[in-house]
């Protein structure tokens, strides 16, 4: 039998673990992620970390919220990163929890660089990113040999928050699916730019909202209709936009919940 206490990496005092906890469902945690929750002295978590994950933190550990959400009052990233250094220098075992994977649109690279430059020992604990786990729970395979030879993960806006910072003109490739993180604030603009790049207006598109949680919703349409569908359903973040023929599998493979929303339903 595996023992988390003895068979995995030691969580030493004065170190920081940047931990991916997946898109929501605590069943998707890795064993190393669970170890961090059970051994940390201090847990600092993001807005996208599901509350059921926090229920697994060991009794007596301090839990601190440091969430960032677009368009809302949020903690300053610089302050969050510097606090990791300060807490580690106090000799604490610090678990910095990230929704999904720390290195996939999670700013984990920025935090790791600061730790490295300040001589703080750290470990990266990969997690299941929403672009993989969320699609699986929506019954949308990221790849299928009958539809796509590649899949591209991209952000719905640049670092400056501007959708124009992304080179949408290059995103019309036959046999490629798109999985777009954080698209909701620019959904209509994104659909327009993808169509202008050469993607047909009737290209299948889907929004996966609050993936892997009991509140999951999947709304399907096309590039021409997906923004209207989102507005009519009152979809809110966190949300993924999926574009491509893989979306057609959702009706047959949607296994998680019975809340897959068809256009006009």
TORTORSE-996663 format. One line per 4 residues: number of its first residue (from 1); their letters; for each residue x, y, z of N, C-alpha, C. Coordinates in steps of 0.1 Angstrom, whole numbers, plus 5000, padded with zeros to 4 digits. Layout:
BEGIN
NUM) a) X/Y/Z/X/Y/Z/X/Y/Z  ...
END
This chain:
BEGIN
1) xxxx) 5008/4988/5000/5000/5000/5000/5009/5013/5000  5005/5022/4992/5013/5035/4991/5010/5043/5003  5021/5049/5009/5020/5058/5020/5024/5072/5016  5015/5082/5017/5018/5095/5013/5029/5101/5022
5) xxxx) 5030/5096/5034/5040/5101/5044/5054/5097/5040  5055/5085/5034/5069/5079/5032/5073/5077/5018  5064/5076/5009/5067/5072/4995/5067/5083/4985  5066/5095/4990/5066/5107/4981/5076/5117/4985
9) xxxx) 5077/5127/4978/5087/5138/4981/5084/5144/4994  5094/5147/5002/5092/5153/5015/5089/5168/5013  5079/5173/5020/5075/5187/5020/5083/5193/5032  5094/5199/5029/5103/5204/5039/5099/5218/5044
13) xxxx) 5101/5221/5056/5099/5235/5061/5107/5245/5053  5101/5257/5051/5108/5267/5043/5107/5265/5028  5098/5257/5023/5097/5254/5009/5083/5258/5004  5082/5260/4992/5069/5264/4986/5066/5253/4975
17) xxxx) 5054/5247/4975/5049/5239/4965/5038/5246/4957  5041/5248/4944/5031/5254/4935/5022/5242/4929  5010/5241/4934/5002/5229/4932/4990/5231/4923  4990/5223/4912/4978/5223/4904/4968/5214/4910
21) xxxx) 4955/5219/4912/4945/5210/4919/4934/5207/4909  4936/5209/4896/4926/5205/4886/4915/5215/4885  4906/5212/4876/4895/5222/4873/4884/5222/4883  4883/5214/4893/4873/5214/4902/4871/5202/4910
25) xxxx) 4867/5191/4904/4864/5178/4910/4876/5174/4919  4875/5173/4932/4886/5169/4940/4892/5155/4937  4883/5147/4930/4888/5133/4926/4899/5134/4916  4901/5145/4910/4912/5147/4900/4925/5151/4905
29) xxxx) 4926/5153/4919/4938/5156/4925/4949/5145/4923  4961/5149/4921/4972/5139/4921/4975/5135/4936  4983/5125/4938/4987/5121/4951/4996/5131/4957  5005/5137/4949/5014/5148/4954/5005/5160/4958
33) xxxx) 4995/5163/4951/4986/5175/4955/4980/5172/4968  4975/5159/4970/4969/5156/4983/4979/5156/4994  4991/5152/4991/5001/5153/5001/5004/5167/5006  5004/5176/4996/5006/5190/5000/4995/5196/5009
37) xxxx) 4982/5191/5006/4971/5196/5015/4972/5190/5029  4977/5178/5030/4978/5171/5043/4990/5175/5051  5000/5182/5045/5012/5184/5052/5016/5199/5053  5009/5208/5045/5013/5222/5045/5009/5229/5059
41) xxxx) 5017/5238/5062/5014/5247/5074/5005/5259/5069  5007/5263/5057/5000/5274/5051/4995/5270/5037  4982/5273/5034/4977/5270/5021/4972/5284/5015  4977/5288/5004/4973/5300/4997/4966/5296/4984
45) xxxx) 4953/5299/4983/4946/5294/4972/4940/5305/4963  4938/5301/4950/4932/5310/4940/4917/5309/4939  4911/5319/4932/4897/5319/4930/4891/5307/4924  4899/5300/4915/4893/5289/4908/4895/5275/4915
49) xxxx) 4900/5276/4928/4901/5264/4936/4888/5260/4942  4883/5248/4939/4870/5244/4944/4870/5242/4959  4859/5246/4966/4859/5245/4981/4860/5231/4986  4856/5221/4978/4858/5207/4982/4872/5203/4983
53) xxxx) 4881/5210/4976/4895/5207/4977/4900/5212/4990  4896/5224/4994/4900/5230/5007/4896/5222/5019  4885/5214/5017/4881/5205/5028/4891/5194/5031  4900/5192/5022/4911/5182/5024/4923/5187/5031
57) xxxx) 4924/5200/5034/4935/5206/5041/4935/5201/5055  4947/5198/5060/4948/5192/5074/4943/5202/5084  4937/5197/5095/4933/5205/5106/4945/5213/5112  4943/5226/5115/4953/5234/5121/4961/5242/5111
61) xxxx) 4961/5238/5098/4968/5246/5088/4961/5259/5086  4968/5270/5083/4963/5283/5080/4959/5283/5065  4947/5288/5062/4942/5289/5048/4940/5304/5044  4946/5308/5033/4946/5322/5030/4941/5323/5015
65) xxxx) 4931/5332/5013/4926/5334/4999/4934/5345/4992  4938/5342/4980/4946/5352/4972/4941/5351/4958  4928/5352/4956/4923/5350/4943/4924/5362/4934  4924/5360/4921/4924/5370/4910/4913/5367/4900
69) xxxx) 4904/5376/4898/4893/5374/4888/4892/5386/4879  4892/5384/4866/4891/5395/4857/4879/5403/4859  4881/5417/4859/4870/5426/4860/4865/5428/4875  4871/5421/4884/4867/5423/4898/4879/5427/4907
73) xxxx) 4876/5433/4919/4887/5436/4928/4894/5423/4931  4907/5424/4930/4916/5412/4932/4928/5415/4939  4935/5405/4944/4948/5406/4951/4958/5410/4940  4968/5418/4943/4978/5422/4934/4988/5410/4933
77) xxxx) 4991/5407/4920/5000/5395/4918/5014/5397/4924  5019/5409/4924/5032/5411/4930/5032/5409/4945  5021/5413/4951/5020/5411/4966/5019/5396/4969  5011/5389/4961/5009/5374/4963/5023/5367/4962
81) xxxx) 5030/5371/4951/5043/5364/4949/5053/5367/4960  5054/5379/4964/5063/5383/4975/5059/5377/4988  5047/5375/4990/5042/5368/5003/5047/5354/5003  5048/5347/4992/5053/5333/4992/5067/5333/4997
85) xxxx) 5075/5342/4993/5089/5343/4997/5090/5346/5012  5082/5355/5017/5082/5359/5031/5077/5347/5040  5067/5340/5036/5062/5329/5044/5072/5318/5044  5079/5315/5033/5089/5304/5033/5101/5308/5042
89) xxxx) 5104/5321/5042/5115/5325/5051/5112/5324/5065  5099/5323/5068/5095/5321/5082/5096/5306/5086  5100/5298/5076/5101/5283/5079/5088/5275/5077  5079/5281/5070/5066/5274/5068/5067/5265/5056
93) xxxx) 5059/5255/5056/5056/5247/5044/5044/5253/5037  5047/5259/5025/5036/5267/5019/5031/5260/5006  5018/5257/5006/5012/5251/4994/5004/5263/4987  5009/5266/4975/5002/5276/4967/4993/5269/4957
97) xxxx) 4980/5269/4959/4971/5261/4951/4966/5269/4939  4967/5262/4928/4963/5268/4915/4952/5259/4909  4941/5266/4904/4931/5258/4896/4938/5253/4883  4935/5241/4880/4941/5235/4868/4955/5231/4870
101) xxxx) 4964/5236/4861/4978/5233/4862/4986/5247/4864  4996/5247/4873/5002/5260/4875/5009/5266/4863  5013/5258/4854/5020/5263/4842/5012/5265/4830  4999/5263/4831/4990/5265/4819/4981/5277/4823
105) xxxx) 4984/5289/4818/4977/5301/4821/4974/5303/4836  4983/5299/4844/4981/5300/4858/4991/5309/4865  5000/5316/4858/5010/5325/4863/5020/5318/4873  5020/5304/4873/5029/5297/4881/5043/5299/4877
109) xxxx) 5046/5302/4864/5060/5305/4860/5065/5317/4866  5056/5328/4867/5060/5340/4873/5064/5338/4888  5056/5331/4895/5058/5328/4909/5071/5320/4911  5072/5310/4903/5084/5301/4904/5097/5309/4902
113) xxxx) 5097/5318/4892/5109/5327/4889/5112/5335/4901  5102/5341/4908/5105/5349/4920/5111/5341/4931  5105/5329/4933/5111/5320/4943/5125/5316/4940  5128/5313/4928/5141/5309/4924/5151/5320/4926
117) xxxx) 5147/5332/4922/5156/5344/4923/5159/5348/4937  5150/5344/4947/5152/5347/4961/5157/5335/4969  5162/5325/4962/5168/5313/4968/5158/5305/4976  5145/5305/4973/5136/5297/4980/5134/5283/4973
121) xxxx) 5135/5272/4980/5133/5259/4974/5118/5258/4971  5115/5252/4959/5101/5250/4955/5100/5237/4947  5088/5233/4945/5084/5221/4937/5072/5225/4929  5071/5221/4917/5059/5222/4908/5052/5209/4909
125) xxxx) 5039/5210/4912/5030/5198/4912/5020/5200/4901  5022/5193/4890/5013/5195/4879/4999/5191/4882  4990/5197/4876/4975/5194/4877/4969/5192/4864  4957/5187/4864/4949/5185/4852/4943/5198/4848
129) xxxx) 4948/5203/4836/4943/5216/4832/4928/5215/4827  4921/5226/4828/4907/5226/4824/4905/5222/4809  4915/5225/4801/4914/5222/4787/4914/5207/4784  4919/5199/4793/4919/5185/4792/4907/5179/4801
133) xxxx) 4907/5182/4814/4897/5176/4822/4883/5182/4820  4882/5195/4817/4869/5201/4814/4863/5195/4802  4871/5193/4791/4865/5187/4779/4861/5173/4781  4869/5165/4789/4865/5152/4792/4852/5151/4799
137) xxxx) 4850/5159/4809/4837/5159/4816/4825/5164/4808  4828/5172/4797/4818/5176/4788/4815/5166/4776  4823/5155/4776/4821/5146/4766/4826/5150/4752  4837/5159/4753/4843/5164/4741/4858/5160/4741
141) xxxx) 4861/5150/4733/4875/5145/4732/4884/5156/4726  4895/5159/4733/4904/5169/4728/4910/5166/4714  4912/5153/4712/4916/5148/4699/4908/5136/4696  4905/5134/4683/4898/5122/4678/4904/5120/4663
145) xxxx) 4908/5108/4660/4914/5107/4647/4905/5109/4635  4892/5109/4638/4883/5112/4627/4880/5127/4624  4885/5135/4633/4882/5149/4632/4894/5159/4632  4904/5156/4641/4915/5166/4642/4929/5160/4644
149) xxxx) 4938/5165/4637/4952/5160/4639/4960/5168/4649  4954/5179/4654/4961/5187/4664/4950/5195/4672  4955/5200/4684/4946/5208/4693/4955/5219/4698  4950/5231/4698/4957/5243/4702/4951/5249/4714
153) xxxx) 4958/5251/4725/4954/5258/4737/4958/5272/4736  4949/5282/4738/4953/5296/4738/4944/5304/4747  4949/5316/4751/4941/5325/4759/4932/5334/4751  4921/5338/4757/4911/5346/4750/4915/5361/4749
157) xxxx) 4926/5364/4756/4931/5378/4755/4946/5378/4759  4953/5388/4755/4967/5390/4759/4969/5394/4773  4982/5395/4777/4985/5399/4791/4979/5413/4794  4977/5421/4784/4971/5434/4787/4956/5434/4787
161) xxxx) 4950/5422/4786/4936/5421/4786/4929/5424/4773  4937/5427/4763/4931/5431/4750/4931/5418/4740  4919/5416/4735/4917/5405/4726/4926/5406/4713  4929/5419/4709/4937/5422/4697/4951/5417/4699
165) xxxx) 4956/5414/4712/4970/5410/4714/4972/5396/4709  4962/5388/4706/4963/5375/4701/4962/5375/4686  4971/5368/4679/4971/5368/4665/4961/5358/4659  4949/5362/4659/4937/5354/4655/4938/5350/4640
169) xxxx) 4945/5358/4632/4946/5356/4618/4952/5343/4614  4960/5337/4623/4967/5324/4620/4959/5312/4625  4947/5314/4630/4940/5303/4636/4930/5296/4628  4932/5295/4615/4923/5287/4606/4932/5276/4600
173) xxxx) 4932/5265/4607/4940/5253/4602/4931/5241/4601  4930/5235/4589/4922/5224/4587/4927/5212/4597  4917/5206/4603/4920/5195/4612/4926/5199/4625  4924/5212/4629/4929/5216/4642/4917/5221/4651
177) xxxx) 4917/5217/4663/4907/5222/4673/4913/5233/4681  4905/5242/4686/4909/5253/4694/4902/5251/4708  4910/5253/4718/4905/5254/4732/4910/5267/4738  4900/5276/4740/4904/5289/4744/4900/5292/4758
181) xxxx) 4909/5296/4766/4907/5299/4780/4903/5313/4782  4895/5316/4792/4891/5330/4795/4885/5338/4783  4875/5332/4776/4870/5339/4764/4858/5348/4766  4852/5347/4778/4838/5352/4779/4837/5367/4777
185) xxxx) 4847/5374/4782/4846/5389/4781/4847/5394/4767  4852/5385/4758/4854/5389/4744/4848/5379/4734  4838/5372/4738/4833/5361/4730/4829/5365/4716  4821/5375/4715/4816/5379/4702/4828/5383/4693
189) xxxx) 4837/5391/4699/4848/5395/4691/4857/5384/4687  4859/5374/4695/4867/5362/4692/4861/5355/4680  4848/5352/4681/4841/5345/4671/4842/5353/4657  4841/5366/4658/4842/5374/4646/4856/5373/4640
193) xxxx) 4866/5374/4648/4880/5373/4643/4883/5359/4638  4878/5349/4644/4881/5335/4639/4874/5333/4625  4862/5339/4624/4855/5338/4611/4863/5346/4600  4867/5358/4604/4875/5366/4594/4888/5359/4590
197) xxxx) 4893/5350/4599/4906/5343/4596/4904/5332/4587  4891/5328/4584/4888/5318/4574/4881/5306/4580  4877/5306/4593/4869/5295/4598/4855/5298/4594  4848/5288/4589/4834/5289/4585/4825/5293/4596
201) xxxx) 4815/5301/4594/4806/5306/4604/4799/5295/4611  4797/5283/4604/4790/5272/4609/4799/5262/4616  4812/5266/4619/4821/5257/4626/4815/5255/4640  4814/5242/4644/4809/5239/4657/4817/5246/4669
205) xxxx) 4810/5251/4679/4816/5257/4690/4808/5254/4703  4815/5253/4714/4809/5250/4727/4815/5258/4738  4807/5262/4747/4812/5268/4760/4810/5257/4771  4821/5255/4778/4821/5246/4790/4823/5255/4802
209) xxxx) 4813/5256/4810/4813/5265/4822/4813/5257/4835  4822/5261/4844/4824/5255/4857/4826/5240/4856  4835/5237/4847/4838/5223/4843/4841/5214/4855  4836/5202/4855/4839/5191/4865/4832/5194/4878
213) xxxx) 4824/5204/4880/4817/5207/4892/4803/5204/4891  4795/5203/4902/4781/5201/4901/4773/5212/4893  4779/5223/4891/4773/5234/4884/4777/5235/4869  4784/5224/4864/4788/5224/4850/4777/5226/4841
217) xxxx) 4780/5235/4831/4771/5236/4819/4778/5235/4806  4772/5230/4796/4778/5229/4783/4768/5235/4773  4772/5246/4767/4763/5253/4757/4769/5251/4743  4762/5246/4734/4767/5244/4720/4761/5252/4710
221) xxxx) 4768/5255/4700/4763/5263/4689/4774/5263/4678  4775/5274/4671/4785/5276/4660/4792/5289/4663  4802/5292/4655/4809/5305/4657/4799/5316/4655  4789/5314/4646/4779/5325/4643/4769/5327/4655
225) xxxx) 4767/5316/4663/4757/5317/4673/4761/5316/4687  4774/5313/4690/4778/5309/4704/4777/5321/4713  4780/5333/4708/4779/5345/4717/4764/5348/4721  4755/5346/4712/4741/5348/4715/4736/5337/4725
229) xxxx) 4740/5325/4723/4737/5314/4732/4742/5317/4746  4754/5322/4747/4760/5325/4760/4752/5335/4767  4748/5346/4760/4741/5357/4766/4727/5352/4770  4720/5344/4763/4707/5339/4766/4707/5330/4778
233) xxxx) 4718/5323/4780/4719/5313/4791/4725/5320/4804  4730/5332/4803/4736/5338/4814/4749/5331/4819  4757/5327/4809/4769/5319/4813/4779/5329/4820  4786/5324/4830/4796/5332/4837/4809/5324/4838
237) xxxx) 4820/5331/4841/4833/5324/4843/4832/5315/4855  4842/5305/4856/4852/5302/4846/4846/5294/4834  4850/5297/4822/4845/5291/4810/4856/5289/4800  4854/5278/4792/4863/5275/4781/4854/5276/4768
241) xxxx) 4861/5280/4757/4855/5280/4744/4862/5269/4736  4854/5260/4731/4859/5249/4722/4854/5251/4708  4863/5251/4698/4860/5253/4685/4865/5242/4676  4856/5236/4668/4861/5225/4659/4851/5214/4659
245) xxxx) 4854/5204/4650/4845/5193/4648/4844/5184/4660  4854/5185/4670/4853/5177/4682/4840/5180/4690  4835/5192/4688/4823/5196/4696/4811/5186/4693  4811/5181/4681/4800/5173/4676/4798/5160/4685
249) xxxx) 4809/5156/4692/4808/5144/4700/4801/5146/4713  4798/5158/4717/4792/5160/4730/4779/5153/4732  4771/5153/4722/4758/5147/4724/4758/5132/4727  4768/5125/4721/4769/5111/4722/4777/5107/4735
253) xxxx) 4787/5116/4738/4797/5112/4749/4795/5120/4762  4785/5129/4763/4783/5136/4775/4778/5127/4786  4787/5124/4795/4784/5114/4805/4782/5120/4819  4787/5132/4822/4789/5136/4836/4776/5141/4842
257) xxxx) 4769/5150/4835/4756/5156/4840/4746/5156/4828  4733/5158/4832/4723/5158/4822/4719/5173/4819  4729/5182/4820/4726/5196/4818/4733/5201/4805  4736/5193/4796/4741/5198/4783/4730/5205/4776
261) xxxx) 4732/5218/4772/4722/5226/4767/4723/5227/4752  4712/5223/4745/4711/5223/4731/4706/5237/4726  4711/5242/4715/4705/5255/4710/4690/5255/4709  4684/5265/4714/4670/5266/4713/4662/5258/4723
265) x) 4669/5250/4732/4662/5242/4741/4655/5250/4752
END
